[in-house]
C-alpha cells in the first residue's frame, strides 16, 4: 500500500492509498475519545455485513471470524460492558433469536455465545459473539486453558459471588 495523502480534521482522519494491484481507496475514521467503530457501524458511517438491525441492536458479521457466519450483536446505544446495559431483556432476546436461526441458516449443529467485559474486549462497546459450531470444527472448549477447583476454592468462590448477589444458600 502506498500512501497518497492523509488529512486530519477535528475528530476525523482520512487516508487515500493505492495497493500493489492498482486499487485506490479512501479510508475515513473518527479519532479521539468518542471514536467507536461499532457506533460508526450502528450509524451507517462504517461498512459492515449487517444481518439484523432494529431499534435495540445491530448484528453484523465479525471481520475476523472464528467460522463463517460469526456474528457480533451490539446495542444501538453505546455502553461498554454488560453491567452498564440498562435493560438486558430486549438485547438478549435478539441474541437468542440469532442463535436460534444460525444453525439451520448456516448448516451448523449449534452455536457458541460469548461476551467479554473489559479483559480481551477488542472494542469498547458491548458486543456478544454468536458463532456457528459443528462437531469437529476444531474449537475446543473455551479459548484459554481450563483449570479445576479444589473443593475449598469452589466453596469460597461460590460464597463470595452469592454474597455479592445477596442470595446465600447452603446447597
C-alpha positions in Angstrom: 0.0 0.0 0.0 1.3 3.4 -0.9 0.0 6.5 1.0 -1.3 9.2 -1.3 -2.4 11.7 1.3 -3.6 11.9 4.8 -5.6 14.7 6.5 -6.9 15.2 10.0 -9.8 17.5 10.7 -11.3 17.7 14.2 -12.4 14.2 15.1 -11.9 12.6 11.7 -8.9 11.4 9.7 -8.9 10.4 6.0 -6.3 8.5 4.1 -6.1 7.8 0.4 -3.9 4.9 -0.7 -3.1 2.7 -3.6 -2.4 -1.0 -3.3 0.0 -3.1 -5.4 -2.8 -4.5 -7.6 -3.8 -1.0 -8.7 -6.8 -0.5 -6.4 -7.2 3.0 -5.0 -9.1 3.6 -1.8 -10.0 6.2 0.8 -10.3 5.3 4.4 -12.2 7.6 6.8 -12.2 7.1 10.5 -13.2 9.0 13.6 -10.4 9.6 16.2 -10.4 10.8 19.7 -12.2 9.9 22.9 -15.6 9.5 21.3 -14.4 7.2 18.4 -16.1 3.8 18.4 -16.1 1.6 15.3 -19.3 -0.1 16.5 -21.1 3.2 16.9 -20.0 4.1 13.4 -21.5 0.8 12.1 -24.7 1.5 14.0 -24.9 5.0 12.5 -24.1 3.7 9.0 -20.7 5.6 8.8 -18.8 2.3 8.7 -19.5 -0.5 6.3 -20.5 -3.9 7.8 -22.3 -7.0 6.6 -25.5 -6.4 8.7 -27.7 -9.4 9.4 -30.2 -7.7 11.8 -31.0 -4.0 12.5 -33.7 -2.7 14.7 -34.2 -0.1 17.5 -32.4 -2.3 20.1 -29.4 -3.9 18.3 -27.4 -4.1 15.2 -25.9 -7.5 14.4 -23.2 -7.9 11.8 -20.6 -10.4 10.6 -17.3 -10.3 12.5 -14.5 -9.1 10.2 -12.1 -11.7 11.6 -14.5 -14.7 12.3 -13.8 -17.9 14.1 -16.0 -19.5 11.5 -18.1 -18.1 8.6 -21.2 -16.6 10.0 -19.6 -15.5 13.3 -21.9 -12.6 14.2 -21.4 -9.7 16.6 -24.6 -8.3 18.3 -24.2 -4.7 19.6 -26.7 -2.5 21.4 -27.7 0.6 19.4 -26.9 2.8 22.4 -23.2 2.9 23.3 -22.4 1.0 26.5 -19.0 -0.5 27.2 -19.9 -3.5 29.4 -22.9 -5.7 30.1 -23.4 -4.3 33.7 -23.9 -0.9 32.0 -26.8 -2.1 29.8 -30.0 -0.8 31.5 -32.4 -3.3 30.0 -30.8 -6.6 29.1 -34.1 -8.4 28.1 -34.6 -6.9 24.7 -30.9 -7.2 23.9 -30.7 -10.8 24.8 -34.0 -11.6 23.0 -32.2 -10.6 19.8 -29.1 -12.6 20.7 -31.3 -15.6 21.4 -33.1 -15.2 18.1 -29.8 -15.1 16.1 -28.5 -18.1 18.0 -31.8 -19.9 17.2 -31.7 -19.4 13.4 -28.0 -19.7 12.9 -27.6 -23.5 12.8 -30.2 -24.1 10.1 -29.2 -21.0 8.1 -25.5 -22.0 8.1 -25.7 -25.8 8.2 -24.2 -25.8 11.7 -25.0 -28.1 14.6 -25.2 -25.4 17.2 -23.8 -22.0 18.4 -21.3 -20.6 20.9 -22.4 -17.4 22.5 -19.9 -15.3 24.4 -19.2 -11.8 25.8 -16.1 -10.2 27.2 -16.2 -7.4 29.7 -13.1 -5.2 29.6 -10.4 -8.0 29.5 -10.0 -9.2 25.9 -12.7 -6.8 24.8 -11.2 -5.6 21.5 -13.8 -2.8 21.0 -15.0 -0.8 24.0 -18.7 -1.2 23.1 -20.7 -4.1 24.4 -20.9 -6.9 21.9 -21.9 -10.6 22.1 -20.4 -13.1 19.8 -22.7 -15.7 18.2 -20.6 -18.3 16.5 -21.8 -21.2 14.4 -20.5 -24.6 15.7 -20.3 -28.1 14.4 -18.6 -31.3 15.8 -15.0 -31.5 14.6 -14.8 -27.8 13.8 -11.5 -27.5 15.8 -12.7 -25.2 18.5 -12.2 -26.9 21.8 -13.9 -25.6 24.9 -13.1 -22.1 25.6 -10.1 -20.2 24.0 -7.9 -20.4 27.1 -6.5 -23.1 29.4 -9.1 -24.6 31.7 -8.4 -25.4 35.3 -10.1 -27.4 38.1 -11.2 -26.1 41.5 -10.2 -27.8 44.7 -13.3 -28.0 46.9 -12.3 -25.2 49.3 -11.7 -22.8 46.4 -15.1 -23.7 44.8 -16.9 -23.1 48.1 -15.1 -19.8 48.7 -15.8 -18.5 45.1 -19.5 -19.6 45.3 -19.9 -17.9 48.7 -18.3 -14.7 47.6 -20.5 -14.5 44.4 -23.6 -15.4 46.4 -22.9 -12.8 49.0 -22.4 -10.2 46.2 -25.7 -11.2 44.7 -27.4 -11.2 48.1 -28.6 -14.8 47.7 -26.7 -17.1 50.0 -27.8 -20.7 50.1 -26.4 -23.8 51.9 -26.7 -26.0 48.8 
